[in-house]
Amino acid sequence: MSSCVLDEQNFSHCCQLLLQQSEQLKDGWSWEVVQGSEEGYLRKTALRSVVIDSSAAWDQGGLSSESEPHTSCLSWPKEQSAVVAQVDADCIRGDIDDEDEDDGVCTVSGGSSQVLQYEYHILYSCSYSTPVLYFRVFTLEGRSLSLEEVWSSVHPNFRLRLQKNPLNTITMQEHPLLGQPFFMLHPCRTEEFMKPVLQMAQNQHRPVNYVLSWLSVVGPLVGLEVPLKYSTQLHPAASFSSTKPD
């Protein structure tokens, strides 16, 4: 792939490869087809034990409504996400000490711990020519979390960077295929942080699954970790085939 722009055909193929790897790793991704349409999306659900930090400063960072955008930085624990094409760490992530790694349980003093169900969707954006991560969060009783509660459940290591180093935005929007309210990681800066990933892969003649590499950057912000084993199973033609998911 000579450009950091992803077309829909290659998006479909990258999704197919991710699904194949997910099936081998039993990672829970599936392809959902919208009834009466040829369009579809990747879907995964996961339970996470988190701490809702009721003392989070809403007026200082990282979340926004669609009418009041606010940018926010993305970074991830060193040992828990797979980046298929390695790039300069300072380019797309902050330096996080080993002791700050997220073990899947957010611990914030003064908050209340609870188990939440996350539902993640990956769609293709024709406007930005990139993948987009939509998600929603429920309590085990079925109540949807508000934007403020989602922000307060973000790990404090991430939240600090959300406030200091702009890279992306959490917004509330209608799901383009389902017509239901979802949270979304806005794709406006995707091309910027994916360009060095793809350029390095091209220079080193290495395959790269755009969707997988992109997901390893944005997913951990909202509790979606990408197992390192994905990086050892990359298909040699990961970026170049036009085959669509079944």
DOTI-891059 format. One record per atom (N, C-alpha, C): x, y, z. Coordinates in steps of 0.05 Angstrom, whole numbers, plus 5000, padded with zeros to 4 digits. Layout:
BEGIN
XYZ
...
This chain:
BEGIN
501749765000
500050005000
501850255000
501750404979
503550634976
502350884988
499850884997
498651115008
497451055035
497251265052
496051215079
493051225077
491951255053
489051245049
488150955044
486150865058
485150595056
482550595040
482550445017
480050425002
478350205014
475750205006
473850025018
474449735011
475649684988
476349414980
478449304998
480549455003
482749365021
481749355049
479949525057
478849505084
477449235088
475949155068
474548895070
476448665072
478648675056
480548465057
482048455084
482748695095
484048705121
482248595143
479648645140
477748535160
477648235158
477648135133
477647845129
480047705143
482347825139
484747715152
484647735182
483647955192
483347975221
481447765232
479247715217
477347515226
478547235226
480247175206
481546915205
483446885229
484947095236
486647075259
485047065285
482947215286
481247215310
480146935316
479346795294
478246535297
480346345309
482846365299
485046195309
485646265338
485546515345
486246605372
483846595391
481446545380
479046545396
478646825410
479047035393
478947305404
476247435402
474247305389
471547395391
470447585370
472047645350
471047825329
469247675309
467147815300
465347695280
464647905259
463647825236
462748005215
459748015215
458548245219
455648275220
454748415195
452748295182
451648405157
449048545164
448648785154
446148935159
443948825142
441748765154
439448635140
438548815117
438248705093
437348855070
439449015057
442048975064
444249125054
446648955050
448449035033
450948895029
453048995048
452449205063
454349315082
454549155108
456849175121
457249025146
459349155163
459949025185
461949145203
463048915221
465448965232
466648785251
465448845279
464948635294
463748665321
465048485341
465448585365
466448435387
465248535413
464648355432
463748435458
465748335479
465948475501
467848395522
466848505549
467348345570
466848435597
469448545609
469248775622
471648895635
470848985663
472648935682
472349035709
473749305710
472249525715
473349795714
472649935740
473950155745
473250335767
472250595755
469850665762
468750925754
469751135772
471351315761
472651535777
470751775778
469251795799
467352015801
468652285804
471252295809
472552555813
473852655788
473452525765
474652615740
473852895733
475653055723
475153335717
473953355689
471253385687
469953385661
470753625644
471353845656
471954085640
474854105631
476453895636
479253915629
480153715608
478553525600
479753355580
478053155567
478953085543
478552835530
475852755521
473652885527
471152795517
469753035505
467752975488
466353185474
463653095465
461953285460
459553225445
460153295417
458353215399
458853265370
459053565364
457653725380
457654015375
459954155387
461354025406
463654155419
465953955420
467353935396
469553735394
471853815412
473153605423
475553645439
477453425432
479853485425
481753285417
483053145441
484052905436
485152755458
487252555448
489352505463
491552345455
491052045459
492151885441
491951595444
494751475450
494851295469
497251145475
496450875487
498350695491
497650435501
499850305516
499250115535
501249965549
503149815530
505649815537
507749705518
507249415512
506449245532
506548955528
503948845518
501749005515
499148875511
497948925484
499149085466
497949135440
499849065418
498748955396
500448875373
500449095353
502849185346
503249375324
504849225303
503549155281
504848985261
507249125248
506949385241
509149535230
510149725252
512649685262
513749845283
514550115272
514050325288
514850595281
516150725305
517150965302
518351115324
516351145346
516951045370
515051045392
513951325398
515651525395
514751805401
512751905381
512551765358
510751875337
507851825344
507251575355
504451515359
503751425387
505651435406
505051365433
506851515453
505851565476
507451685497
509051475511
511251545524
512851355539
511351285565
510751025568
509350935592
511150735606
511850775631
513550595646
512250325649
513950125652
512949845655
510949825678
511449965700
509649935722
506950065717
506650215695
504050335689
502350175671
503249925664
501749765645
498949695656
497049705638
494249635646
493949335645
493049225668
492648935670
489748865665
488149055653
485348995647
483549085669
484549175692
482949275714
483849565720
482049755716
482750035722
482550075752
484650185764
484550235793
484950525798
482850655809
482850935814
481850975842
483351105860
482451145887
479951315887
478151245905
475751405908
473551335889
473951135871
471951055852
470650795860
468550715845
467150465851
467650265829
468450025836
469149815817
466549675808
466449615782
464149465772
464949335745
463449125738
463848985713
462049105692
463149175669
461649295648
461949135622
459849145606
459949005580
460449215558
462649175543
463349345520
462649205494
461449355476
460849265449
462349445429
464149325414
465849475395
465049405366
464849615350
464249575321
466449725305
467449605284
469349735266
467949765239
467650015230
466350075204
468350215186
467650235161
469250385142
467950655138
469550865139
468651135133
469351215105
467351255088
467851345061
468951635061
468051795080
468852075081
471852105087
472851935106
475651965114
477451745102
476251545089
477751325077
479451185098
478151135121
479551005144
477550835159
478450645175
476650505194
475750695216
473550635228
472550795251
471550605272
472350665297
471550495320
469150625334
466850475333
464450545348
464250355372
463250455394
462850275417
460650375435
459650205451
457750275472
458350105496
457450195520
458150065545
455550035562
455249795573
452849745590
453749635617
452149685637
452349535662
451249265658
451749075677
450648805675
447548805677
446449025688
443549055689
442349155663
444049235644
443149325618
442949625615
443849775634
443750075631
446150165615
445550345596
447750465580
449250675596
451850685593
453350895606
453251155591
453251375605
453351635593
456151705584
456451915568
459051995559
460952065583
459752195603
461352255627
462352005641
460651805643
461451555656
463551405640
463251415613
465351295596
468051425600
468051695601
470451835606
471651765633
470051745654
471051685680
472151405683
471351225664
472350955665
474950915650
475851125635
478351115621
480651105641
482550925636
484850895654
486251165658
487051235683
488251505687
490751545671
492251335665
494651375648
493951485621
491751385610
490751485584
489551765587
488051795609
486652045612
488552285613
490852255626
492752465628
493752545600
494152345583
495052415556
492852525539
490452445545
488152555531
488052855535
488752945558
488553225565
490953385554
493253255550
495653405544
496453395514
496053175501
497053145474
494953065454
493853265440
491553215421
492353005400
490552815395
490852625373
488152535363
486252505380
483652405371
481452485390
478952425384
476652525399
474552315404
473452305427
471152135434
468652305430
466752205414
464252355410
461952165412
459552275414
457052115413
455852165386
455151955371
453951975345
452051745340
450451775320
448651555312
450251355295
449951105301
451250895286
450250915257
452050935237
451150985209
449650755197
450050505207
448650275196
446250185213
446350235239
444250135257
442350355266
443150605263
441450835271
441050845301
442950745317
442850745346
445050915357
444751035381
446851195393
449251035401
451551125393
454150995399
456151205406
458251135421
460651295423
462451235399
464051435392
465751395368
468451535373
470551395364
473251525363
473451665336
473451925336
473252075311
475752025294
475451975267
477651895250
479252135238
478852375248
479952605234
483052605234
484352465253
487252465253
488452185247
486752005237
487651735232
489851735211
489451875189
491451885168
494251975178
494152165197
496652285207
498252075223
496951915240
498551725256
499051465242
497451405221
497851165206
500051195184
500551435175
502351475153
505151365159
506351425183
509051305188
509051005191
506850895201
506650595203
506850475175
505250575156
505150465129
507750525114
508850755119
511350835104
513650655113
513850595139
516050425148
515650145138
513250045138
512649775128
513449755098
512849965083
513449965055
516549965051
517850135066
520750155064
522149895070
521049745089
522249495098
521049255083
519249305064
518049095048
516648885066
515248985086
513848815105
510848845100
509348625103
506348645101
505248785126
503048925122
501749055144
498749045140
497348965160
494448975160
493649245171
492649425154
492049695162
490049695186
487949535185
485949535206
487149435232
488749235231
489949125255
491849325268
493649445252
495449645262
493949885274
491949985259
490350205269
488950135295
487849895297
486449815321
488249795345
490749715341
492649695363
493349975374
492950185359
493350455368
490950565383
488550535371
486250665382
484750495403
484850235400
483250055417
483750085447
486250085456
486750085485
485650325500
485250545486
484050785498
481350715511
479850545498
477150475508
477050175516
479350075526
479349815538
479549575519
480149625493
480249415474
483149355467
484249145479
487049065475
487248875451
489448905437
490048725414
492248535422
491648275424
493748085432
496148095414
498548065426
501048075410
501147845390
499747625395
499847395377
498847475349
497247675346
496347765320
498747835302
500847945314
503048035298
504747815287
504447575298
506047345288
504647185267
502147255261
500547105242
499747265217
501047485212
500247665191
500647525163
498547545147
498547425121
500447585103
502047455086
503947605069
502747815051
500147785044
498847975025
496748135040
497348215065
495348325082
494148585072
495548735056
494549005048
493749015019
493848805004
493648834975
491348684962
490148494975
487948344963
485248484965
483448414948
480848544948
478648364958
479348124969
477347944978
475748055001
473148025002
471448125023
470847915044
470248005068
469447815089
467047655081
466947405090
464547245085
462147345100
